[in-house]
């Protein structure tokens, strides 16, 4: 079992997710989830939030961010991150809200 403090590090979580096959880097563009470096694009109904991790800045509460582990219907696994507050990307927030509203996150699927 990993030390809780070690697990809270964004870099360590990203490394673990990479080992678990979450290797794609996602971004949101034109209302769709895109795999960076490819022409693959997904609608909200083609995406599942597998897990998410929140991180707080060491000295500044405005440095909060969240990392999502995502899997698509065709098996692509990767991550996307976003900030909170002023620095948040509203496109990422809007897309992931659509995914959650469709009930495509793991917690709702298991209930």
KABEL-V308253 format. One record per pair of residues at least 12 apart in sequence whose C-alpha atoms are under 6 Angstrom apart, sorted by sequence separation. I is the first residue (numbers start at 0). GAP is how many residues later the second one is. D is the distance in whole Angstrom. If there is no record, write none. Layout:
I_GAP_D ; I_GAP_D
This chain:
53_12_4 ; 67_12_5 ; 52_13_6 ; 66_13_6 ; 52_14_5 ; 66_14_4 ; 51_15_5 ; 65_15_6 ; 51_16_4 ; 65_16_5 ; 50_17_6 ; 51_17_6 ; 64_17_6 ; 50_18_5 ; 64_18_4 ; 49_19_5 ; 63_19_6 ; 64_19_6 ; 49_20_5 ; 63_20_6 ; 48_21_5 ; 47_22_6 ; 47_23_5 ; 46_24_6 ; 46_25_5 ; 45_26_6 ; 45_27_5 ; 23_53_6 ; 24_53_6 ; 25_53_6 ; 23_54_4 ; 24_54_6 ; 25_54_5 ; 21_55_4 ; 22_55_5 ; 43_55_5 ; 21_56_4 ; 47_56_5 ; 48_56_5 ; 49_56_5 ; 47_57_5 ; 27_64_6
